Amino acid sequence: MLGKLFLGFSLLGAEWVLYVLIFLSIFSVTILFERSFFYRAALGGIEEFRRALREAVNAGQWDRALSIAKSRADAQPKEKPDLESAMAVALLSERDKSPEVMNELAQDHVVRARVKWERSLSLLATIGNNAPFVGLFGTVLGIIKAFNDLSQQNGGAAGVSGVTAGVADALVATAVGILVAIPAVVGFNLYQRRTKSALSEAEALKSFLVGKIAGGRI
């Protein structure tokens, strides 16, 4: 009885799987565009900010450095923060603290911003890893349906041609699954690498500021 139940489910064919893949495709493309806009907003003008901040700190102009950091932090969209300006504000505002305390303060701001930077990336990875299997599942269902249709006929050329046509239709699901997975995987790798690069830059700026602040006390 259980076998008949699964057979009945299989006879639905692969068409509904294609609709699932289309939905996943639209969903992943939406995430790709949203993340692209996010990173563009978060990273806009970041190079100029780093250069101006480092110049002010190297010159010992702490108040100017703090003003530069605050200006950028206040201008950043709340939901699209960079990884450095709020951290710089925290460090420059607490220059009297020990290096250990400053490191913890900086890490707090970086971690909170990192959560927003990595948002939805796991969904892209999930779609990229599993879309081909969803497509393969549709193909298997389509092949089962094709051979079941053949068993209901008397055979002959018409039956064979019907099976081959059904198998060809079923293979479309695998192709669509791979097509859905490719941009999701590419986008995930690109955005993850961008996040790692930004984290490295934030770590470099944190080390620079903590070192300069600690050195200024000597």
N, C-alpha and C positions, 0 to 999 in steps of 0.2 A: 504493500500500500504506500509505503514511504517512497518507493521507487517511482510509482505512478504519479505521486505528488510532484516530485522533482522533474519528472518528464513533462508534466503539464506546464510547469514553470518554464522549462527549457523551450517548449513549443511557442512561447511568446516571441522567440526570435531575438535578433540583435538590434532591432530598430530602437527599442527603448534605451538601450545602452548608448546609442549614438546621441540621443537627446541628453543623457547624462554627461557625455563627453563635451557636447556643445556648451552645456551649462558650465562645466569646469573650465573650458576654454575662455568663455566670457569672464568668469570669475578671476582667472589668473591674469588675463590682460588688464582687467580693472586694477588689480593689485600692482602690476608692473607700472602702469601710468601713475597711480597714486604714489608709489615709492619714488618714481622719477621726479615728480613735483616736490616731494618731501626733501630729497637730497639736494635738489637745486636750490630750494629756499634756505635749507640749513647751511649750505656751504657758500652761499653768495657772499662775496667780499671777504672770505676767510683769510686769503693770502695777505691782503692789505692789513687786516686786523693783526695778524701775527707779526708782520713786519713793524707796524707802528708800535705795538706793545713791547716787542723786544728792544726797539730803539729807545723807548722811554725808560725801560728798566735798566738797560746798559748805561744810560746817562744818569741814572740815579733819580729820575723824576717820578717818584712813586705816586704822587697825587695825580699826575698826568696819566700814568699807566692805569691807575684805578678808574679814572674818568673814561678812558678809552674802553676799558673792559665793561664798565657799567653802561656806556652808550650802546655798545653792541648787544649786550644782554637784554637791555630794555627794548631794543628794536627787533629782537628775534620773535617770530610768532610763537606763542605759548606751546602749540602742539608740534612745532617744527624747530626745536632748539639745535644749536650746534653742540659740540662736546667740550668747548673750550672757554667760552666767554663767562658763563656762570661760575665755572671752576676758577678762572682767573680772578673774578670778583671776590670769591671766598678767600683765596690765598692772599690777595693784596689788602683785604679788609682785616685780616687776622695775622698781620706780620709779627705781632708780639708772641704768637704761639710757638711751641716747639716744632721742629721739622716733622716729628711723628704725628702730632695733632693736625698740622697742615696737610699732611698726606691723607689722613682720614677724611678731612673736610673736602679735599679735592676729589677723592674717590667717591664720596657720596653724590656729588653733582654729576660726575661722569657716569656712574652706574644708573642714576635716574634718567639721564638723557639717553643712555644706551638702550634702555627698554623701548623707547620710542623709535630709535634707529632700527632696531631689529624686529619691530612689529610687522606681522604678516609674512616674514621671510620663511617661517616654518611652514606656513600654508603653501607657499610656492614650492618648497622642497617636497612636501607631501604630494602635491599634484604632479610634480615632475617625476617623482619616483613611482607613483602608482597609476598614472594615466595609461601607460602601455599595458598594465595588467588588466585594467578595466576594459580596454579595447580587446585584449586577448580573451577575456571572459565573454564578451559579445560575440567574438568569432566562434568560440566553442558552442555557444547557444545556437548560433546560426547554422553550424555544421550539423548539430544534433537535429535541428528542425528539417534541414535538407534531406538527411537520410531517413528521417521519419516519414517525410512526404514520399520518398521513393518507396518505402515499404508499403505505403497505402495504394501504390499503383501496380500495374502489371509488368513493370520493367520496360525494356525496349529502348529505342533511341530517344523517345520523348522523355522517359523517366531519367535516363542518364543525363540528358541535356538540362533537365530541371535541377538535378543535383549539382551539376557543375555551375549553373547559374546561381544556385543558392549558396554554394561555397564561395563563389566570387563575391557575392553580396556580403557574406559574413566576414571575409577578409578585410573589407572596408573598415570595419570596426577597429582592427589592429592598426591599420594605417592611420586612422584618425587619432587613436590613442597616442601613437608616437608623435604625430603632428602637434597634439596638445602639450605633450611633455617637453618638447624641445625648447620653446620660448620660456617655459617655466624654469627649466634647469639653467638655461643661459642667464635669465634674469636673477635667479637666486645666487649663482656664482658671482655675477657682476656686482650685485648689491652687497653681498657678504664681504667681498674683497674691498669694496668702497668703505664699508663700516670698519673693517680691520685697519685700513689705512688711516681713517680718521681717528681711531682709538690710539694708534701709534703716534700720530701727531699730537694728540691731547696728552699722552704720557710724556712726550718730549717737552712740551710746553710746561707741564707740571714740574718736571725735573729741573728745567731751566729756572722757573720762578722760585721754587723752594731753595735751589742752590744759591741764587742771587740774594734772596732774603736772608738766608743763613749766613752767607758770606759778608753781608753788610753789617752784621752784628759784631764781627770780629774786629 
